[in-house]
């Protein structure tokens, strides 16, 4: 059985960049004797969902059942020297799930890799991620709940600590893996090239030197600026009640976020008032990691936030001018996305009908869809608007046929 290197997160520690780099080098990994089960990160995520009992609507829901046994069987059948699995959802595994995984994969050859990032960047990035996945919680409410969950209880803060408490993750995986086979990879400071993180990851997982030399290193999940995040947060008030999860992901995460850019974005930096808390947390964490005897790849000093605070306004103080620029960028992003969707619609129509739709057909269909949507929106508001209520009654009277009166 091969040595198994299991990368379990944490979230917001460059996992998407690492997984994209691995996906792009499956052939190079295989040539080096490294099994990447499933051939894509997607298969490993589904296996983690299966192990944890997690289901995410719209993410190949039908492929989850049995995904973990399939992955375990592939690893068990491999005769090469090593296998590599990377999925941050595994950081949420409880001890019994950890034990099940160890029984299935073989605990004696299991190595665990955990990425850790300084709290100043982690908490801000986590809040941003919440916003682009539908949250409307303002920053100040979120950070207050994270700093003191007992005083300010909030589900988003609870979810933050479930995902980002590295000591809890180490305790869970430490039930089956000894400290000498646990690697903690520290995320390099701001401004260091992504290649540095990949090199640290390669060291922690025993990947061959030069594995990243072929192809570019693509940085995933590029951060938005302060005004862009605020624009999305306000949009969520309108979008979330009206879109299902698939629609929201398509419109915001896949459509709006990658294209939402202003000329001079103002980066999200932890406000000065929260820096002492982040530093205090880091100092306790560094002492605990040193005491546990886990192998550190990188430098524990990377986990201590920089003392220098952003001299400008706190990022949650957005001017009307900044918000207007972000709103214009959002409109442009949605227009571009709609244009791409239009081309996809035309191709699908050609495949189905053997001809392209005429401009009149496309515009007519779009107009009818818009009109239907407006009528639905107006109908929802009739309970609170007398003018709309009268218009709706007149419409019903005009479009309905003769009615037969029902006698008592």
Secondary structure, DSSP 8 states (H G I E B T S, - for coil): --EEEEE---TTSSHHHHHHHHHTTHHHHHHTTEE-TTSSHHHHHHHHHHHHT---TTS-GGG-TTHHHHHHHHHHH--SSEEEEE-GGGGG--HHHHHHHHHHHTGGGEEEEEEE--HHHHHHHHHHHHHHTT----HHHHHHHHH-TTTS--HHHHHHHHHH-HHHHHHHHTTTS-GGGEEEEE---TTS-HHHHHHHHHHHHT--TTTTSSS-----S----HHHHHHHHHHHHHHTTTS-HHHHIIIIIIIIGGG---TT-------HHHHHHHHHHHHHHHHHHHHHT-EEES-GGGGS--S---SS--TT---HHHHHHHHHHHHHHHHHHHHHHHHHHHHHHHHHHSS---HHHHHHHHHHHHHHHHHHHHHHTGGG-HHHHHHHHHHHHHHS--------
